[in-house]
Amino acid sequence: MLDPQKPKEDLVPVFRTSDETAAAVAKSILEEADISCTVKGGFMSDVTGISRLGTVFTPGIQPVAVYVLESDAEEASSLLEELKEESSQ
């Protein structure tokens, strides 16, 4: 999780997927390298299997993105390169 004591920086996405498992693996890789990150998106549904965004119905699975501080983005992208290749296949 991102440390609120660190200087204010923009968050940038370094990994996007529709697979929450891949996002969890990306988060684990980054945390192992001491890179703080946060994950946004993912499965959000009600009992019908359809997610709701305001009054708009959308498919049940939303894209998932892993964000890091801008200063960590280059290193994080490099660490996730192999995972990105595997996820795109």
C-alpha positions as CSV (number, residue, x, y, z in Angstrom):
1,M,0.0,0.0,0.0
2,L,1.2,3.5,-0.7
3,D,2.8,5.3,2.3
4,P,0.9,8.6,3.1
5,Q,4.1,9.9,4.6
6,K,5.9,10.0,1.3
7,P,6.0,13.2,-0.7
8,K,3.0,13.9,-2.8
9,E,3.5,12.5,-6.3
10,D,1.2,11.5,-9.1
11,L,0.2,7.9,-9.4
12,V,0.7,6.3,-12.8
13,P,-0.6,3.0,-14.1
14,V,2.1,0.4,-14.8
15,F,-0.1,-2.6,-15.4
16,R,-3.6,-3.0,-16.8
17,T,-5.6,-6.3,-17.2
18,S,-9.0,-7.8,-16.9
19,D,-7.5,-10.6,-14.8
20,E,-7.5,-9.9,-11.1
21,T,-5.1,-12.8,-10.4
22,A,-2.5,-11.2,-12.7
23,A,-3.0,-7.9,-10.9
24,A,-2.4,-9.6,-7.6
25,V,0.7,-11.2,-9.0
26,A,1.9,-7.7,-10.2
27,K,1.2,-6.2,-6.8
28,S,3.2,-9.0,-5.1
29,I,6.2,-8.5,-7.5
30,L,6.2,-4.8,-6.8
31,E,5.9,-5.2,-3.0
32,E,8.7,-7.8,-3.0
33,A,10.9,-5.1,-4.7
34,D,9.8,-2.5,-2.0
35,I,7.7,-0.5,-4.5
36,S,4.5,0.8,-3.0
37,C,1.5,0.3,-5.2
38,T,-2.3,0.2,-5.2
39,V,-4.8,-1.7,-7.3
40,K,-8.0,-0.1,-8.7
41,G,-10.9,-1.7,-10.5
42,G,-11.8,-5.4,-10.7
43,F,-14.9,-7.4,-10.2
44,M,-17.8,-5.4,-9.0
45,S,-21.2,-7.0,-9.3
46,D,-24.5,-7.5,-7.7
47,V,-26.5,-10.8,-7.5
48,T,-27.4,-10.4,-11.2
49,G,-23.8,-10.6,-12.3
50,I,-24.0,-7.1,-13.8
51,S,-22.1,-4.2,-12.2
52,R,-23.7,-0.8,-11.9
53,L,-22.0,2.5,-12.3
54,G,-24.5,5.1,-11.3
55,T,-27.5,4.3,-13.4
56,V,-25.4,2.7,-16.2
57,F,-25.2,-1.1,-16.4
58,T,-21.8,-2.4,-17.5
59,P,-20.3,-5.9,-17.8
60,G,-19.5,-7.5,-14.4
61,I,-15.7,-7.4,-14.8
62,Q,-14.0,-4.0,-14.9
63,P,-10.4,-3.5,-16.0
64,V,-7.9,-3.7,-13.2
65,A,-4.9,-1.3,-13.0
66,V,-1.9,-1.3,-10.8
67,Y,-0.6,2.2,-9.9
68,V,2.7,3.3,-8.5
69,L,4.3,6.6,-7.7
70,E,5.6,8.4,-10.8
71,S,9.2,8.1,-9.4
72,D,8.9,4.3,-9.3
73,A,7.2,3.8,-12.6
74,E,10.2,3.0,-14.7
75,E,11.5,0.3,-12.3
76,A,8.0,-1.1,-11.8
77,S,7.4,-1.4,-15.5
78,S,10.7,-3.2,-16.0
79,L,9.8,-5.6,-13.2
80,L,6.4,-6.3,-14.7
81,E,7.6,-6.7,-18.3
82,E,7.4,-10.5,-18.3
83,L,4.0,-10.6,-16.6
84,K,2.7,-8.1,-19.2
85,E,3.9,-10.4,-22.0
86,E,2.2,-13.4,-20.4
87,S,-1.0,-11.5,-19.8
88,S,-1.3,-10.4,-23.4
89,Q,-1.1,-13.9,-24.8
